[in-house]
Amino acid sequence: MNIGILGAGNVGKTLGKGLAMTGHRVLISSRDPHDPKHSSWKQEAGESAGISSFNDAARFGEIIIIALPWSCLKDVVETIDPVYLKNKTVIDVNNAVHFDNGPRLLLVDTSAGEIVQKLLPECHVVKTLNTVSDKIMSRPTFKEGTPIMFISGNNIPSKSQVSALLTDLGWLRIVDLGDNRQSRLQESIMLACVISEIQLQSPGSAFTLLTH
């Protein structure tokens, strides 16, 4: 499958490399795709991965992943020709959070996931991968047990597509929380995970569910 990733930071590169190594064709994107700092990533990710402009990545992808800082997400999305995104599945991995005087969510009565869906009304937005750091987004392994990944969104076929990609990335336990409003819950879980990491001084945490 062709995957277009908006963003070429740690998250975009981690997901791009992870998906390319499982057989997908990937384009990550940047305002400056020719920056030499991206060359080592292209070598590591292999021949099925590349870097381009935001418009080219959006046009290329059958599925789009938004891996942009929250502060610039809206501006970047608005530069993309809407025809390249129409009716596509869009994976939102973002969190609206700031760290002044301790980590806190910026949004109270809505969520980043709901805002992204409003920005892209003709897309099927699926929220996932926002509860973990980029270090464990691909091939997560924990000696204590199998981590869990949550998804939410309004379109069932799109959630099935995203679940398949998560499985390719090594997520073996996936829980569908429901429609796009559950992005609020996922972003709260992210905050709990971040605070736990700070308190335990143990980065790279993930959640699991224990069942009888």
Secondary structure, 3 states (H helix, E strand, C coil): CEEEEEECCHHHHHHHHHHHCCCCEEEEECCCCCCHHHHHHHHHHCCCEEEECHHHHHHHCCEEEECCCHHHHHHHHCCCCHHHCCCCEEEECCCCEECCCCCEECCCCCCHHHHHHHHCCCCEEEECCCCCCHHHCCCCCCCCCCCCEEEEECCHHHHHHHHHHHHHCCCCCEEECCCHHHHHHHHHHHHHHHHHHHHHCCCCCCCCCCCC
